[in-house]
Amino acid sequence: MRSETSARVGGVRRWITWPGRLSYRSRLAWAGFFFVLPALIHLAIFKFYPLVEALLLSFYRYDLISPPVFNGLGNYYALWNNPLFHQSFWVSVKYMFGVSIPEWFLALGLALLLNRAMPGRPVIRLAYFFPIAMSQIVVAMVWKFMYHPYGLVNTILDFLGVGRINWLSTEETALPALIAIGIWRGIPLFGVIYLAGLQAIPKDYHEAAMMDGAGAFQRFIHITIPLLLPTILFVMVISLLSAVKVFLNPLVMTEGGPNGTTRVLPYFIYETGFAYFRMGEAAAASMVLFVFVFGLTLVLLRLLRRGGVQ
Amino acid sequence: MNKKTLMRWGGWTVTVLTVLGLGVMLLPYFWMVSSSLKTGAEVFELPIRWIPGKPQWENYPAALSRGAFGTYFWNSGVVSVAVTAANILFCSLAGYGLAKFRFSMRELSFRFILSTLMLPLEIVLVPTFIVVQQLGMVNTLAGLIVPLAVDAFGIFLMRQFIKDLPDSLIEAARLDGCSEFGIFWRIILPNCKPALGALALLEFRDSWDQFLWPYIVAASDSIKTFPLGLAQMEGIDSAAYHEIMAVAVVGMIPMAILFLFFQRAFVRGIALSGLKE
């Protein structure tokens, strides 16, 4: 019996047999493997190896020029004693939840709105989804302009009697200003995902419930939410993971300031590595970020499982 | 209030919300285009001038001459097309292998691929740079392209799509004596067009958008991409808002055109990314 397993278990001899002499099934197995191989090699070089390298590097002192010097846990110790790192970590946490929690609700609201029958719906949908195509850099430039002391945001606020605020240069407002952009940018994106989820709910469910006299709110709670749960949990995971990666806005809008209040972890890593050339310390900070993201993903995936998603 | 008035009020609320929401989503873009056609003095003028008195078209050539924007656009185009093409090829190959073949390492390979989704560039920034440095690709276009050539999400997307294609298609071709790669090239790829289109748009957008990686790898002006060029110009001429907005408008045009033409594929791609698993 020459099955795929015998080709594998059969030892070294089997590995060097020519493809022409392999059984049909093991030839197919090899074909499948070769289809996946280029991607595996790429990811091994550009994802897996860098992760291992980051772990190793985090125990060394390295400035890209002179050879690395072993430093034991010195880099982690330095981070632990670096108040800027602590600040960065909490800025990242605030940004993540500050952006993603409002997104969960507002994007769902948008999807519900766009799922209703209304005149001109295709055009309205198009207009709402258009911002998804816009580049981050364009968004950053526009909002830097909008947040200018004499920009549109302040002009409107002044008109409403609130007064002018120097959003990006004030410690209390810089992070909320960036969070607002993150939310604004995420709503249409997650709205599309929610909308696809809503459209997958069979119409008869709602019709049957209506026949039984269920109101719109009851139908929302008892039909829409349970059936949408996998999508909701998916959006929760993806929005958190994408918020933790933010880098461009703090870089070009605030340079991590004022006073470090917008220095998110990726910015801290970039600065430590590529501005101060402390690669080992940057790698150690990367490992902390990785463990944090990994842990968070595990928790959320467990939630996903409990939510009935395979 | 009876039910009918309540319904009518509900309808009005929804309309007002829809319009208000649209305003909030699109106003910044409108303001960007409008400001790009103003003079420097008009930009912060009060009361607000929503539409410039006399459109200053000459802002555009003036702004674009503030940097080597021709080069930046060309580089962005080359990098985005190359990254998109590489992803389409490698992700569909791997997706096909994972969806339609049985081999002993398949589940392990799939898990390995999915687990790399937790390793965005932001996390493995320093070591990826060191790898690219060892390959001698720092400050080259190849250095901007190669590390982004395979995206685990694309593999996942293609696998999900190919899984639903009927096996009989593949078996019939095999009986006809088609080679395994021939089956992939002539049977699988043509049947994946919707997924490939969605994947292409997502990858193109992501790579057109990419900032952090080129920011670190591209040192000389001849390698820089558009986002870097715009950020650099803003850093130098930070007060010339009308001109910065002009460059931003130009930078928005390629994606806007792609979006308007392939709106359905675009939205489907993002919706596909919400495929639950």
Interface residues (C-beta under 8 A of the other chain):
Chain A: E4 T5 R8 L28 A29 W30 A31 G32 F33 F34 F35 V36 P38 A39 L40 H42 L43 I45 F46 K47 F48 Y49 P50 L51 E53 A54 L57 L64 L110 L113 R116 M118 I124 L126 A127 Y128 F129 F130 P131 I132 A133 M134 S135 Q136 I137 V138 V139 A140 M141 V142 W143 K144 F145 M146 H148 Y150 G151 L152 T155 W184 I187 P188 L189 V192 I193 Y194 L195 A196 G197 P230 T231 F234 V235 I238 L241 V244 K245 F247 L248 L251 V252 P266 I269 Y270 G273 F274 M279 A282 A283 S286 L289 F290 V293 F294 T297 V309 Q310
Chain B: V14 T15 L17 T18 G21 L22 V24 M25 L26 L27 P28 Y29 W31 M32 S35 F44 L46 I48 F90 C91 L93 A94 Y96 G97 L98 K100 F101 R102 F103 S104 M105 R106 S109 F112 I113 T116 M118 L119 P120 E122 I123 V124 L125 V126 P127 T128 F129 I130 V131 Q133 V146 P147 A149 V150 A152 I155 E180 F184 R205 W208 D209 F211 L212 Y215 I216 F226 P227 L230 A231 E234 G235 Y241 I244 M245 A248 G251 M252 M255 A256 L258 F259 Q263 F266 V267 I270 A271 L272 S273 G274 K276 E277
